[in-house]
Amino acid sequence: MRILVFGGSGKIGSAVAWDLAADPRVTAIGITGRRRDALDRVKAWVGSEKITAHVVDIHDRAGMLAVMRGYDAGALALPDRHTSYKTAELAIEARLPIVDMLEEYHRRPDAYEVEGLDLPAGLTLDEYGDRLHEQAVANGICFLDGMGFAPGLSNITLGDGIRKLDRADVAIARVGGIPAKEAAARHPLRYMITWAFEHVLREYMIRLKVVKDGKVVEIDAGSDREPFRFNQFGKDEELECAVTPGMPSFIFSRTQLREFAEKTVRWPGHWQGVQTLKECGLLELEPVEVNGTRVVPREVLLALITPRLQQRPGDSDVCVMYNTLRGEKGGRPVTIEYFMWDEADTRHGLSSMMRATGFPVAIAARMLAEGRIRETGIVPPEDGIYGALYQEFLAELEKRGIVIREVVTEG
């Protein structure tokens, strides 16, 4: 099979390529980007002759379509909504099945901080999403939307649990990439950059939808903070989480839930620090005048804090998941919990975020290339990977050292 990785010069895209290269069934891997030197570095790091670098710009329609038509499936590891939507449109036109890791639910794009999303004239956001879906259905392809760590592993685990219950009432996903505890102490906000930080700040600032008391309501990102204790896999850590827009498809795909939210996990103190930045206006995008010069507060903050949040020698990261599902089976209350604690593979130069996001994308891309995901249109992970595919997916993760533990409690 032949698989094309969009954004292959980034950390997550390179992890996708690294994973695919180890599979003898994958005969060709394309990686795209605008800079030859960056793509060549990834090819050298992966060390596989299967890889072909394609220097192409997403605005070059003819060039993009020509590249796409040489592959069986595509994996999108792009940093924002502008690039993601542009590429998805072209992939649907080229009849290339694709998996995208972005937390956006492309069937119902959210209206905040659009990141340059180029909306076609005369269409609302929802109409645009519906058009993409209808075109994918008409072309007979699957656009597996939001498949990585979160969204992705959070979706398919809770989706599987809901299928096991007679009635599902409450689903809360708690997921996040954090520095290892020793590294957290060396960085502001007890945080370290593992992927596009500009996009992380967007997630902290927008309003998002959750389900409360059976109703869909809109709340501020970073609210509903919750401390919890993670005590699985030999760990015993106090952590905190707060709502973010990490898996919005559940609002539309699992309407039976009375309570639903996705929350991002951080070390204690992080969310309080973010709230202080918000209150001071440092995360705003509206320009302000400083000594006769107009500046954007968030851009100033990014310039100051980004160097301080970069990984230092000896730093590593962790990806944490603790999901809770409550409902009923056979007339009895049931709670199903899902736990994951994944650490960086420093021997191979793979951060935990690269592993926990890139490997699920690579596994899903194989399933698409083989035609094993039958659904067409824009398909959320919980509706594309289930049953036997779900069990196979978990087994593939475990081969890579990523273990998801399910704990079922009755009564």
C-alpha positions as a printed Julia matrix, in Angstrom:
411×3 Matrix{Float64}:
   0.0    0.0    0.0
   1.06   3.6   -0.65
   0.37   6.29   1.97
   0.87  10.05   1.73
   1.62  12.12   4.86
   0.68  15.8    4.66
   2.81  17.93   6.95
   5.44  15.23   6.95
   8.21  17.59   8.05
   6.56  18.31  11.43
   6.96  16.25  14.58
   3.68  14.37  14.32
   3.95  13.88  10.57
   7.46  12.49  10.93
   6.22  10.06  13.61
   3.53   8.85  11.18
   6.18   8.26   8.51
   8.48   6.53  11.02
   5.73   4.1   12.01
   4.66   3.38   8.43
   8.25   2.71   7.35
   8.5   -0.28   9.7
   5.55  -2.05   8.03
   6.53  -4.31   5.11
   2.99  -4.01   3.71
   3.59  -0.29   3.14
   5.57  -0.06  -0.09
   5.71   3.74  -0.51
   5.44   6.72   1.84
   5.09  10.25   0.55
   5.77  13.25   2.78
   4.72  16.75   1.76
   5.91  20.2    2.74
   7.13  23.48   1.31
  10.83  23.09   2.2
  13.05  20.46   0.66
  15.64  20.64   3.46
  13.03  19.93   6.16
  11.63  16.95   4.24
  15.13  15.6    3.59
  15.9   15.76   7.33
  12.83  13.66   8.07
  13.76  11.13   5.39
  17.26  10.84   6.83
  15.9   10.48  10.39
  13.45   7.74   9.4
  16.15   6.07   7.31
  13.88   4.4    4.78
  14.14   4.31   1.01
  10.34   3.96   0.88
  10.02   7.7    1.53
   9.57  10.19  -1.29
   9.63  13.92  -0.49
   7.08  16.05  -2.33
   7.77  19.79  -2.21
   4.32  21.25  -2.82
   2.2   24.14  -1.6
  -1.4   23.51  -0.55
  -2.5   26.4   -2.81
  -1.05  24.62  -5.85
  -4.21  22.74  -6.76
  -2.83  20.92  -9.79
   0.36  19.94  -7.99
  -1.49  18.66  -4.93
  -3.96  16.62  -6.98
  -1.15  15.09  -9.03
   0.68  13.95  -5.9
  -2.48  12.61  -4.24
  -3.43  10.43  -7.2
  -0.33   8.3   -6.69
  -1.39   7.02  -3.24
  -3.98   4.75  -1.61
  -4.64   6.86   1.5
  -3.52  10.1    3.13
  -2.72  11.2    6.67
  -3.11  14.88   7.6
  -0.7   16.12  10.27
  -1.23  19.82   9.59
  -1.05  22.59  12.2
  -4.21  24.64  11.64
  -7.67  24.85  10.09
  -6.58  26.74   6.98
  -4.19  24.03   5.81
  -6.39  21.17   7.02
  -9.52  22.24   5.14
  -7.66  23.11   1.95
  -6.03  19.69   1.9
  -9.24  17.86   2.81
 -11.1   19.53  -0.06
  -8.48  18.42  -2.57
  -8.26  14.89  -1.16
 -12.03  14.48  -1.51
 -11.78  15.69  -5.1
  -8.91  13.26  -5.79
 -10.9   10.4   -4.2
  -8.11   9.85  -1.66
  -9.32   8.4    1.68
  -7.82  10.5    4.46
  -7.39  10.58   8.22
  -6.95  13.94   9.96
  -5.59  14.45  13.49
  -6.97  17.97  14.06
  -9.45  18.29  16.94
 -11.83  20.1   14.6
 -15.02  18.25  13.6
 -15.11  19.27   9.95
 -18.81  18.44   9.51
 -19.63  21.19  12.04
 -16.74  23.69  12.14
 -16.7   25.88  15.23
 -17.02  29.61  14.69
 -14.13  30.9   16.81
 -10.61  31.88  15.72
 -10.91  30.34  12.27
  -7.13  30.34  11.65
  -7.51  31.5    8.07
 -10.14  28.93   7.1
 -11.12  29.96   3.58
 -14.91  29.72   3.59
 -16.46  29.47   0.07
 -18.61  32.46  -0.84
 -22.27  32.12   0.02
 -21.86  29.25   2.49
 -22.16  29.23   6.26
 -19.69  27.15   8.25
 -22.24  24.37   8.73
 -23.21  24.43   5.05
 -19.54  24.16   4.13
 -19.07  21.17   6.43
 -22.14  19.48   4.99
 -20.86  20.09   1.47
 -17.54  18.42   2.27
 -19.41  15.46   3.75
 -21.74  15.12   0.77
 -18.85  15.32  -1.7
 -16.98  12.59   0.16
 -20.09  10.38   0.15
 -20.6   11.01  -3.58
 -16.96  10.1   -4.27
 -17.22   6.97  -2.12
 -14.38   7.82   0.26
 -13.91   8.06   4.01
 -12.62  11.22   5.68
 -11.78   9.86   9.16
 -11.95  13.08  11.1
 -10.05  13.75  14.33
  -7.94  10.61  14.81
  -4.88  10.85  17.01
  -4.53  11.04  20.77
  -7.23  13.57  21.61
  -9.33  13.48  19.59
  -8.87   9.89  18.59
  -8.04   7.48  21.39
 -10.47   9.35  23.61
 -13.23   8.95  20.99
 -12.79   5.28  20.2
 -12.48   4.15  23.83
 -15.6    5.97  25.0
 -17.37   4.97  21.78
 -16.64   1.31  22.5
 -17.84   1.66  26.08
 -21.12   3.23  24.99
 -21.75   0.26  22.69
 -21.35  -2.09  25.66
 -24.05  -0.38  27.73
 -27.81  -0.51  27.45
 -27.88   3.17  28.33
 -25.03   5.69  28.51
 -25.55   8.82  30.58
 -22.18  10.48  31.34
 -18.96  10.54  29.3
 -15.98  12.61  30.43
 -12.65  12.43  28.58
  -9.54  13.64  30.43
  -6.53  13.69  28.12
  -3.36  15.69  27.75
   0.31  15.89  26.94
   2.43  17.13  29.85
   6.15  17.41  30.59
   7.65  14.69  32.73
   7.43  15.82  36.35
  11.1   16.8   36.55
  10.89  18.79  33.31
   7.69  20.56  34.4
   9.53  22.21  37.27
  11.92  23.87  34.81
   9.29  25.57  32.62
   6.74  28.39  33.05
   3.15  27.17  33.53
   4.64  23.72  34.23
   4.28  23.14  30.49
   6.52  22.22  27.55
   5.75  22.63  23.84
   5.15  19.3   22.11
   3.1   20.57  19.14
   1.84  23.84  17.6
   1.63  26.18  20.63
  -0.31  28.85  18.74
  -3.07  26.29  18.28
  -2.91  25.32  21.97
  -3.59  28.94  22.94
  -6.54  29.0   20.55
  -7.96  26.0   22.42
  -7.58  27.91  25.69
  -9.46  30.99  24.47
 -12.47  29.92  22.42
 -15.94  28.99  23.61
 -16.98  25.39  23.08
 -19.99  23.12  23.42
 -20.55  20.53  26.14
 -23.61  18.63  27.33
 -25.08  19.48  30.74
 -28.37  18.06  32.05
 -29.15  16.71  28.6
 -28.74  20.08  26.88
 -25.96  21.33  24.6
 -24.54  24.52  26.14
 -21.63  26.77  25.24
 -18.98  27.52  27.87
 -15.51  29.07  28.04
 -12.48  26.89  27.43
 -10.5   26.42  30.62
 -13.6   26.32  32.81
 -14.97  23.41  34.89
 -11.53  22.75  36.34
 -11.24  19.4   38.07
  -8.4   17.94  40.18
  -7.95  14.18  40.08
  -5.52  11.5   41.14
  -3.97   9.17  38.57
  -2.96   5.9   40.22
  -2.61   3.34  37.44
   0.47   1.71  35.85
   2.43   2.17  39.08
   1.94   5.95  39.05
   0.46   8.12  41.79
   0.13  11.72  40.63
  -2.14  14.66  41.4
  -3.26  16.3   38.15
  -5.82  18.86  36.99
  -7.98  19.18  33.89
 -10.3   21.76  32.34
 -12.66  21.76  29.36
 -11.25  22.28  25.87
 -12.57  21.59  22.33
 -10.8   18.25  21.97
 -13.49  15.88  20.65
 -16.5   17.9   19.44
 -17.96  15.09  17.32
 -19.58  13.53  20.42
 -22.0   16.47  20.57
 -23.45  15.24  17.28
 -22.67  11.5   17.26
 -23.68  10.56  20.83
 -26.8   12.63  21.47
 -28.09  10.18  24.11
 -25.59  11.48  26.68
 -26.9   13.59  29.56
 -23.42  14.86  30.42
 -20.39  15.14  28.14
 -17.14  17.09  28.14
 -13.55  16.71  27.01
 -10.95  18.08  29.42
  -7.25  18.71  28.9
  -4.89  17.35  31.56
  -2.13  19.52  33.03
   0.05  19.63  36.14
  -1.46  21.56  39.1
  -0.92  25.3   38.73
  -1.06  25.38  34.94
  -4.73  26.29  34.6
  -4.47  28.97  37.3
  -1.56  30.5   35.38
  -3.52  30.45  32.12
  -6.46  32.12  33.84
  -4.18  34.9   35.08
  -2.89  35.47  31.53
  -6.49  35.66  30.32
  -7.49  38.14  33.0
  -4.51  40.33  32.12
  -5.54  40.35  28.44
  -2.34  38.66  27.29
  -4.17  36.02  25.23
  -6.29  38.52  23.27
  -5.97  39.02  19.52
  -7.29  42.59  19.41
  -4.31  44.96  18.89
  -3.47  47.51  21.59
  -1.29  50.61  21.35
   2.01  50.63  23.27
   4.07  53.82  23.02
   2.62  54.62  19.61
   2.97  51.07  18.22
   0.03  48.71  17.8
   0.78  45.18  18.99
  -1.25  41.99  19.38
  -1.04  40.82  23.02
  -0.98  37.12  22.17
   1.8   37.59  19.64
   3.88  39.43  22.25
   3.26  36.65  24.77
   4.21  34.0   22.21
   7.47  35.83  21.42
   8.35  35.97  25.11
   7.2   32.58  26.37
   7.85  30.23  23.45
  11.65  30.05  23.97
  11.06  29.31  27.66
   8.69  26.44  26.86
  10.96  24.64  24.4
  12.29  21.23  25.34
  15.69  21.36  27.01
  18.37  18.65  27.14
  17.13  15.91  29.42
  13.46  16.91  29.17
  10.83  14.39  28.14
   7.05  14.26  28.04
   4.08  12.08  29.02
   0.63  11.55  27.51
  -2.12  10.86  30.05
  -5.68   9.62  29.57
  -8.38   8.99  32.17
 -11.86   8.65  30.68
 -15.04   7.95  32.62
 -18.29   6.52  31.27
 -21.39   5.95  33.4
 -24.61   4.24  32.43
 -26.63   1.08  32.84
 -26.34  -2.55  31.75
 -28.96  -5.21  32.53
 -30.74  -2.87  34.91
 -27.59  -2.23  36.98
 -25.44   0.94  37.08
 -22.04   0.5   35.43
 -18.92   2.68  35.33
 -16.26   2.07  32.68
 -12.9    3.83  32.99
 -10.04   4.01  30.49
  -6.46   4.73  31.56
  -3.26   5.42  29.64
   0.16   6.68  30.72
   2.65   6.83  27.86
   6.23   8.08  28.13
   8.67   9.31  25.49
  10.86   6.89  23.56
  14.1    8.77  24.03
  16.14   6.0   22.38
  14.48   6.65  19.02
  13.9   10.38  19.5
  10.12  10.04  19.73
   8.27  12.21  22.22
   5.19  10.72  23.85
   3.03  13.2   21.91
   4.59  11.95  18.67
   3.82   8.37  19.7
   0.31   8.87  21.11
  -0.8   11.06  18.18
   1.29   9.86  15.24
   0.94   6.1   15.77
  -2.91   6.12  15.86
  -2.91   8.23  12.69
  -0.56   5.75  10.99
  -2.64   2.72  12.07
  -5.84   4.36  10.83
  -4.2    5.31   7.52
  -3.34   1.64   6.93
  -6.94   0.63   7.62
  -8.15   3.24   5.11
  -5.63   2.16   2.47
  -6.8   -1.44   2.85
 -10.45  -0.42   2.54
 -11.28  -1.82   5.96
 -13.18   1.24   7.16
 -16.4    0.97   5.16
 -18.15   4.22   6.09
 -18.06   7.12   3.64
 -18.25  10.87   4.12
 -16.89  12.74   7.15
 -16.67  10.02   9.79
 -15.67  10.6   13.45
 -13.35   7.98  15.0
 -16.1    6.52  17.21
 -18.11   5.65  14.1
 -15.23   4.38  11.97
 -13.19   2.22  14.36
 -15.32  -0.16  16.42
 -15.95  -3.86  16.97
 -13.17  -6.04  15.57
 -11.33  -3.0   14.18
 -11.28  -1.44  17.65
  -9.76  -4.57  19.18
  -7.17  -4.72  16.41
  -6.42  -1.03  16.89
  -5.69  -1.54  20.61
  -3.53  -4.57  19.81
  -1.5   -2.53  17.32
  -0.99   0.2   19.92
   0.15  -2.36  22.47
   2.78  -3.64  20.01
   4.15  -0.1   20.12
   4.13   0.0   23.92
   0.97   2.11  24.24
  -1.38   0.3   26.61
  -4.98   1.38  27.28
  -6.44  -0.19  30.42
 -10.21  -0.64  30.76
 -11.73  -0.98  34.24
 -15.42  -1.91  34.59
 -17.22  -1.42  37.91
 -20.8   -2.53  38.54
 -23.06  -1.03  41.17
